[in-house]
Amino acid sequence: MRGIGAIAGTVLVCFLIVLGFLWVREGSLERAGADVDEGLAKIDHSTKPLQNEVKDLGQATKESIDRATDGDDRT
Protein backbone atom coordinates (compact mmCIF):
# COMPACT_ATOMS: atom_id res chain seq x y z
CA MET A 1 0.00 0.00 0.00
CA ARG A 2 2.93 2.33 0.64
CA GLY A 3 4.09 1.91 -2.95
CA ILE A 4 0.77 3.04 -4.38
CA GLY A 5 0.69 5.96 -1.99
CA ALA A 6 4.22 6.95 -2.98
CA ILE A 7 3.34 6.82 -6.69
CA ALA A 8 0.16 8.83 -6.17
CA GLY A 9 2.03 11.37 -4.05
CA THR A 10 4.78 11.73 -6.65
CA VAL A 11 2.27 12.24 -9.45
CA LEU A 12 0.41 14.84 -7.39
CA VAL A 13 3.59 16.75 -6.53
CA CYS A 14 4.73 16.74 -10.18
CA PHE A 15 1.30 17.96 -11.29
CA LEU A 16 1.37 20.78 -8.74
CA ILE A 17 4.89 21.79 -9.80
CA VAL A 18 3.87 21.97 -13.47
CA LEU A 19 0.68 23.85 -12.63
CA GLY A 20 2.62 26.26 -10.40
CA PHE A 21 5.17 26.91 -13.13
CA LEU A 22 2.43 27.60 -15.66
CA TRP A 23 0.63 29.83 -13.15
CA VAL A 24 3.74 31.97 -12.70
CA ARG A 25 4.39 32.05 -16.45
CA GLU A 26 0.80 32.83 -17.50
CA GLY A 27 -0.16 35.04 -14.56
CA SER A 28 -3.47 33.35 -13.85
CA LEU A 29 -4.61 29.97 -12.68
CA GLU A 30 -7.34 29.88 -15.34
CA ARG A 31 -4.86 30.17 -18.21
CA ALA A 32 -2.49 27.72 -16.52
CA GLY A 33 -5.33 25.18 -16.30
CA ALA A 34 -6.16 25.76 -19.96
CA ASP A 35 -2.52 25.09 -20.89
CA VAL A 36 -2.56 21.84 -18.91
CA ASP A 37 -5.80 20.83 -20.67
CA GLU A 38 -4.27 21.57 -24.08
CA GLY A 39 -1.20 19.50 -23.24
CA LEU A 40 -3.28 16.55 -22.06
CA ALA A 41 -5.40 16.72 -25.21
CA LYS A 42 -2.25 16.57 -27.35
CA ILE A 43 -1.07 13.50 -25.44
CA ASP A 44 -4.44 11.83 -25.99
CA HIS A 45 -4.35 12.46 -29.74
CA SER A 46 -0.74 11.31 -30.07
CA THR A 47 -1.49 8.01 -28.31
CA LYS A 48 -4.71 7.30 -30.24
CA PRO A 49 -3.07 4.71 -32.57
CA LEU A 50 -1.65 2.90 -29.53
CA GLN A 51 -5.06 2.95 -27.85
CA ASN A 52 -6.65 1.38 -30.93
CA GLU A 53 -3.97 -1.32 -31.12
CA VAL A 54 -4.39 -2.22 -27.45
CA LYS A 55 -8.16 -2.38 -27.92
CA ASP A 56 -7.74 -4.67 -30.93
CA LEU A 57 -5.25 -6.84 -29.05
CA GLY A 58 -7.64 -7.20 -26.13
CA GLN A 59 -10.50 -8.17 -28.42
CA ALA A 60 -8.31 -10.72 -30.25
CA THR A 61 -7.22 -12.23 -26.94
CA LYS A 62 -10.82 -12.56 -25.77
CA GLU A 63 -11.83 -14.22 -29.05
CA SER A 64 -8.88 -16.64 -28.83
CA ILE A 65 -9.83 -17.65 -25.32
CA ASP A 66 -13.46 -18.09 -26.33
CA ARG A 67 -12.44 -20.30 -29.27
CA ALA A 68 -10.00 -22.31 -27.15
CA THR A 69 -12.46 -23.04 -24.36
CA ASP A 70 -15.42 -23.40 -26.69
CA GLY A 71 -17.75 -23.69 -23.74
CA ASP A 72 -15.89 -26.71 -22.39
CA ASP A 73 -14.76 -26.12 -18.80
CA ARG A 74 -12.23 -28.97 -18.91
CA THR A 75 -9.72 -26.95 -20.99
DAKA-V390964 format. One record per helix or strand of 3 or more residues. SS is the DSSP state (H for helix, E for strand). FROM is the first residue (numbers start at 1). TO is the last residue. If there is no record, write none. Layout:
ss->SS from->FROM to->TO
ss->SS from->FROM to->TO
This chain:
ss->H from->2 to->26
ss->H from->29 to->46
ss->H from->48 to->69
